[in-house]
Amino acid sequence: MVAIALLFVGIEKIVSGIINKESREWSRAFSIGVGVIAHTISISIMVSPLFGLRLAGLIIGIALLIIGIEMIIAGISGRRQQFVPTSGSKA
């Protein structure tokens, strides 16, 4: 499912970068580059689902590492972290 979603996102980014003449040149190039990367990753995941699993693990690991570093820095500096609720509902 993720591979198919990435495939469509990649195609959309490539087409958007080519068609959208109103954006700046660097923005269009960036959109096309992201589209090519998404398309390449989607094909790689379709060929080898284990690659997709490893990639997801790597991304989650990097995110957790960054969160941990932020918490350590907050602890060393002695400042309080504010956690903003993501839910719009109030009790």
N, C-alpha and C positions, 0 to 999 in steps of 0.2 A: 504494500500500500504506500509506504513512504517513497519507494522508488518511482512509482507511477506519479505521485504528487510532485516529486522533484522534476520528473520528466516534463510535466505540463508547466511547472513554474519556469524551468529553463527555457522552454520554447517561448513562453510569454515574454520573458525578459529579453530574449534575443530579438523577437519581432518588435517589441516596444522600443528597443534601442535603435533598430533600423528605421522604423516608421516615424517616430516622434522627432520631427525636425525643429520643434520649438525649444527643446532642451539644449543646454550647452554641449559642446563636443565631448568634453571629459565625462559628463554625466551619461551621455549615450554610450561611450566606450566602456564605462564602468558597468552599465546595465548589460551590455553584450557580453562582457567578461564574466559577470556573475552568472548569466544565463548559460554560458559554455561550461563553467565549473559545475553548476547544478545538473546540467544535462550529462556531463561526464560521470559525476558521482552516481546519478540514477542508473546509468547503464552498468557501472561497476557493481552496484548493489543487486541489480537483476541477474548479473552473471554469477556473482558470489555473495549470497546472503550473509555469509560469515563476515565479509568485509563491512557490510552495513552494521552488523552487530558490534564489531570492533570500533567502527567510526563513532557510533552512538556512545559506546563506553568511553572513548577518548574525549569526546565533547563533554560528557557529564563529569568525567574526572577533572578536566581543566576548569569547568565551572565551580566544582566543589573546592578545588585548590585555591581559586581566586577568592571565594567566599571565606575560606579559612584564613588566608593571608589578611583579608580585611578585618576579621575578628581579632587576630593577633595584634595587628597595628592598633585597633581600637583599645585593646586591653593594655598595651604598653603605654599608649598616650594618655590613658585614663579618661577618655571621653566616652559618653554614653552613645550607643547606637540607637537610632530611632527606627522602629519597624513600622512601616506604613501598611495598614490593611489594604488588601487588594479588592475586597468585597465592597460593593456600594451600599449594602444594607446596614442599617443601624438598629441595634437592639434596644 
